[in-house]
Amino acid sequence: MLSEKVWRWLASHDLGVLNLQLAGVGAEPSLRNLSEALYKRLNDATTFNHANKPALVATFGRILGIPGANLVWTYLNKGTHEEANRDDFDADLVESVVQTLEALDGLDLRAGR
């Protein structure tokens, strides 16, 4: 939800065109691929200055600093449910992700602002 919110906000500033990798025809982008595309778009927009930009770049930088194979990405992509054979998440890392996403959610990302 937050990545789409950021994408809509970027589009309202004429920065909504992204290059995304898809797993196949009709597939939706994975959250990591979408996050990477948003991060790249923000970094490449050198003439775009906005009060939210540094916070967004920092947020995506922190989130993308988590390796793609980490279980946190499974959590972010699909949510949680009980699985007997699944490893536990790193509680500190999960807490860091939650705090980062709460900070992202707190930004005023309404269209045109």
ZISULBEL-V306096 format. One line per field, one symbol per residue. ss: DSSP state (~ for helix, > for strand, _ for the rest). phi: phi as a letter, one per 40 degrees, with the letter a starting at -180 (. if undefined). A space follows every 50 residues. Layout:
BEGIN
ss: ???
phi: ???
END
This chain:
BEGIN
ss: _~~~~~~~~~~~__________________~~~~~~~~~~~~~~______ __~~~~~~~~~~~~______~~~~~~~~____________~~~~~~~~~~ ~~~~~________
phi: .cccccccccccbfbccbbbcbcicgccccccccccccccccccccccba dcddccccccccccccddcccdcccccbgbacbcccccccdccccccccc ccccccccbcdgc
END
